[in-house]
Amino acid sequence: MPRHVRGWRAARPVVLFALLATAGPSAAAPAEPLVANPDGRRTTSLDGDWRTIVDPYENGYYNYRYEPARYGYFANAKPRTPADLVEYDFDRSPVLAVPGDWNSQRESLLFYEGTIWYKRSFDDPRQSDGSRLFVWFGAANYRARVWLNGDKLGEHEGGFTPFNFEITDQLRPRDNFLVVQVDNRRLREGVPTLNTDWWNYGGLTRGVLLLELPRTFIRAYHVQLAPGSRDRLAGWVRLDGPRRAGRTVRLEIPAAGVRHTATSDSGGFAELSLDADLELWSPDSPRRYRVVLATETDRVEEEIGFRTLATRGSRILLNGEPVFLRGISLHEEAPWRAGRAHGRDDARRLLGWARELGANFVRLAHYPHNRFMVDEAERLGLMVWAEIPVYWTIDWANPRTWEVAAGQLTELIERDRNRAAVVLWSVGNETPPSAERLDFMRRLVERARALDPTRLVTAALERRYLDERTLLIDDPLGEQLDVVGCNEYVGWYDGQPAKADGLVWRTAWDKPLVMSELGGGALAGLHGEAGERWTEEYQEELYRRQVAMLRKIPFLAGLSPWILVDFRSPRRPLPGIQDYWNRKGLLSPEGRKKKAFFVLQSWYSELAGGAATGGEGR
Ligand code: GCU
């Protein structure tokens, strides 16, 4: 009997609202609940050149204690008289492009960790009287403080999730100045914490939009199949504004002949529950429907796919059929320009490589990627493992750290809850077992299920040797998960490639296993004997031995080898080989395929041809 993800009743809208009302990660002024689907609104982009001030001592925030409101950088001060002393001037300061990390835009900022101030001016763009205006940020790594016209809007912590502030009341007709202080310094109590194996790209790394919305508008919505059903839609709509109570909400899916209405309650919530005859989304047929939600004052639409998810023993079921996840891991990096990926073109190029590999699945590691990566994956028919950066040795006993992690998980789910491609929410990666860690992660799993009972929950766990031939996955966190992820580096950190030959794998649960990392390094174009580290031949041999080992694991439901393409890391200095790049990519930063690429591609081609379920095709 398939084990469906938790029953829909678990996510009563009132629970969601309570969670969201407390979700904001920052201890200061928590960011407001997200406005869903920004691209479906009336928007004004603030992308482009922003004036910036590099400020390693936070001079612009602290040094003006004597009259901060007048002289802090957030005040965008100008001398009032010839004698007035103002030691900065945004309008004569250098620019940085937004979206974009600062590290890859200026050589002097490549390793910079500190604060940079951004300033952008704009006129009130509203076209309708009485409408409301929000500023929506795709992400800012790692902490952001935001002001408009010198007034503090709030703060946000977490480098990879969107946040927004209403600015209706602070607006003036012309020359509004938006100032953002971004600070990418790593924190012991941060999420991630001090140590990571990726570049600490700082800045307004994703786009910034102004959203014009009616006084009462559709703030958020969930429109997906009810867990365990192929023909019943379940969801909700959350209205915001003075006339949110007792409103008629219309749901239309024209291509499916769906026209449905519901009425919002006193809090502005309208629950949706209706039959629908839909062609289901899958990697082989990534069907999406134009979905329209409307009230008498607002209208928003979005391309949404519908599919069912469940597990049965060690199988993952997509639309009721076992599916094998032929995956690959990716960082959110455009290696051809050595900076953060952020736009749709970047997503198409990276995911195009994954499709060339024969993948039907991508692990977007180790943090929420930008919305275009997820949308493009869905359009291309790639299932997605989405993840928050609860990575390695997090400060487990710190309540604020949990708030930050839970806030990022909430924002990830709020942003992507209608993306059929997202099949797995991952609450972390390679976190060392302890009582505090188990409690921290268990509560994150509960938070994920409370916010979204329609998807599977996972995490990348460690394994251990029972004896020299037997590897066991029995991390107690696995008990909480729907799907067990496991990272292993047999042949790289753990012996030579031939070590994989005689190994046997065990698991403590009758649950699907996704081998969420495996692999080894090679410098593209470096050739030699298969026993010689860093050659393409070594990596190729490692993948050959790994594939032979993986074929023998009966409870394996998928894999996402580490990693699609080489990526920058401050932990990889080996001159002439790494030069601050992690070389485990199957492609070089320029997109050159290494020999190991074709080993995995060959197996995926075989799996795609066969009945891609447990046992067959391995
Ligand atoms: C770990 C970790 C990755 C890291 C990889 C490596 O498994 O999850 O983030 O990049 O090992 O060492 O290359």
Residues whose N, C-alpha, C, O or C-beta is under 5 A from the ligand:
A	BS01	GCU	D197 E430 N487 E517
